[in-house]
Amino acid sequence: MFPNIRIILVETYHPGNLGSTARAMKTMGLTQLYLVNPVSFPHPEATQLAAGAEDVLNQARVCDNLQQAVKGCSLVVGASARLRHLALTNFNPHQAAEALQAESQISEVALVFGRERSGLHNDELAYCTHQVSIEGNPDYSILNIAQAVQILCYEIFNAKQPTALTTTHLNSTPSRKKTSQLPTLEAIQGFETHLEQALAASGFLNGASDRALKELQNFFRRTHPSQHELGILRSLISRLEKQGHFYYQHANKTNQDTH
């Protein structure tokens, strides 16, 4: 039912959680399971707890790292027990489900879950475009991974049309999304690298903190530009680089002529 939506588990420790996740997915029509460095897979306990969803488990793709697992995705939502103080757009489960289902109509998307004890690390959240948290009892808000997968897969199954709030988060509208595809995460990271190189060459980063650069990169990531808009931004940076190189050469020549 949702061939373009990936469920990704990162370094799952208990094999039973793999089987329970496969079962949770299949009940809601999701089949694309990606496993990043699972501790024990395949495993009899995983197969047992899959309880009829062995097909989802057996066709799971095992990846060496999260970057490999999200390759080709334009929307990557990282699930966290608490919302981190990062420059990522925050979704509640309903908003995340609507965004994932809407974007999956035109591109590959992913929902990422971290380790049982420590969740996703901050460097792994850097591969996410958004984050989602499931609210619960503030005195005991710890969910089993398979339970969290079940809740979010249920929301995806029931999501219909994107709400105004969701489309605002995506910086898009349903009509625009039909003709304006969002860039992949690799394209966004390529733009961020290009931006950093251009700023370094311009001297902007001299004396600036690493945080300033990160905040600038996160600004563009939050706006979630379309593929076409990202191309315009990269063309703009390239043009400014050429102009800067011209003025640098011209200034050097003027100084040489003066001396």
N, C-alpha and C positions, 0 to 999 in steps of 0.2 A: 504493500500500500504506500510505502514511503521509501522508494529505492534510492533517493538522493540524501537521506538523512543517516549519518553515521553516529553510532553510540561508541564512544571511546573510553576504555578503562586503562588507567595508568598504573603500572606496577602493582596489580592486585595480589594480595598475599594469600588469602584463603580461596582455594579452588572452588569451594561451594558457592562463593559469591559470583563466580563466572557462570555457573549453571543457573543460578537464580536470576541473574541478569538476563540471560538468554530467554528464560521463561517469561520474565516481565516484558521483554521486548515483543515476543511473539504474540502475546495476548493483545497487544495494541497495534499489531501490524507492522512492526519494524523488524528488519532482518540484517541490517548492515552493522556487524559487530567488529570493532577493531580493538586489539589488545596490545598495549605497549609494555614489553618486558614483564609478562606475568611470571610470578614466582614458580608456579606449578601448572603447566598446561602442555598437553592434555592430562586429565586426571579423572579417575573413576568417580570421585565425589562430585566433580563438576557435571559429569554426564548424568549421574543419579538425580541431582537437583534440577537439571534442565527439564525433567518430567514431560517429555513429549516435544521439547524444543531443541532436541539434539541437532537438527539440521542447522539452526542458527549458530549453535556452538561449533559444530564441525566445519562450517565455512568461515569462521572468524579469521580475520587477517591479523597476523602477529607482526608487529613493527618494532624496530630497534629504539625509536624515540618518537616523541610527540610530533616533531616537525614532519616526520615521514607519514604519520597517521593523518594529519590534517592537510596534506598536500592536495592542492586543487580546490580547496574549500574557500568560499567567499564569506561565509558567516560561521564563526566558531565561538560557541558559548561555553564558558568554563563554569562548572558547578562548584560552589564553595559553601561550607557550613556557615561562613560569615562573609559579609561583603568586605573585601580588602580596600584599603585606602589607596586605590590605584585609579588611574585616569581611564577606566573602562566604564562604558555605559552599563548601569545595573538594570536587570530585568527581574520581575517576579516570575513565578512559573508560568502563569497564563501568558504574559507578554513574551517570554522566551519561546513558548510553544507556537504562538502566532507568527513570530518573526521567522522561526525555523521552517515552519510549514510554507509560509509565503515565499521565502527565498529559495526553498528546495524545488519550487516549480521551474526555476531557470538555472539552478546551479547546485553544486554539492555543498552540503552544510554539515556541521558536526556539533555534538553535545559531549563535553569532556568531563569525566569524573576522575578524581585523584585517589590516592592511597587510603586505605581504611583508617589509619591513625593520623596521618599528617596532611591528607588532601593533596591539592596541587601546590607546587612550589611557585614562588613569584616569577622565576624565570620561565616556567611552563605557562603561566598566565599571560606571558608576553606573546604567546602564540594564539591567544584568544582575542576576539574583537569585542566581546561582551562577557559579562558574568551574571550568574543567577544564583539566588539563595532561597531555600525553602524555609519559611518562617514556621516556628513551632513554640513549644513550651520553653521560655527563656531559661528555666532552671534545668532543663534536660532537652536540648535541641539536637542531640546526636542521632542521625539516621544511619541505618545499615545501607551500604552502597546499593544493593538490589532494591531496597525500599525507595531510595531516592530516584533510581532509574524508573521504577514503576510509576511514581507520582508524575514525573516529567513526561514519560511516554504517554500516560493517560491524558495529560494536558495537550500533547501533540495530536493524539487521536481525536480529541474533541474540539480542537481549534478550527475555527471556520474562516471568517474574513479578518484581516488585520484591523486592529483598532486604531484610532487617531493617535493615541499615545505611542503605540508600537511603530507606526510609520514615521512618527517624529523621531524616535530613537534611531531609526534606520536612515533618516534624512532622505526619505523617499515616500512616494505614494503608490498605491496599487497600479494606477494607470501608467506611471512613469516606469515602474519595475518591468512592465511588459516589453519596453523598448530600450531600457537602460540597465545593462547587467552590471552587478557589483564586481569589483576586481577580486582576484584570489588573494589569499594571505601572502603568497610569495610576491605578488605584484606590489602589495602595500609595503612589504619589507624592502623590496628593491627601491621603491620611492624614498623610504626613510634613509637608506644607505646613501642614495644620490643626494638627498637634502643635506645629510651630515657632511659629505665630501665638499659640497658647494659652500656650505657655511664655514668649513675649516679653511678652504682656499680664499674666502673673502676676508678672513681675519675676524669674523664675527665671534668665533669661539675663543679667541684669545682672551684669557682672563675670565671667561664665562664658566659657570659650574656645569658639571655633567647633568645636573637636574634641569637646567635651562633647556638643554638640547632635548632631553627626554620629554619635557612638558610640551615643547613645540611639536615633536613627533606625535605625542598623544593627542594633541589638538587636531591634527589631520586625521588620526585614526578615529576619533570620536565623531567627526563629521561624516565618516563613511562615504567618501566620494564615489561616484560611478566609475566604471572602467574608462569612459570617455573623459570625464573630469580629471581623473588621475593622469591620463595622457597629456592633457592640457597643462597640468601642474609640472610634469616632467619636462615638457617642451619649454615652459617658462623658465625653469631652472637652467636648462641647457643654454637658452638664449642669454640669460644673465651671466652665465659662466663665460660665454664667448665675449660678451661686452666687457666683462671684467678683465679678461685676458688681453683684449685690445687696448684698454686704457692703461694697463700695467706696462705693456710694451711701449706705448706712446710716451708715457711718463719717463721710462728709462731712456728712450731715445732723446727726449728733450733735455734731460740731465746731462747726457753724454755730449750733446751739441753745445750746451752751455759751458761745460768744462773744456 
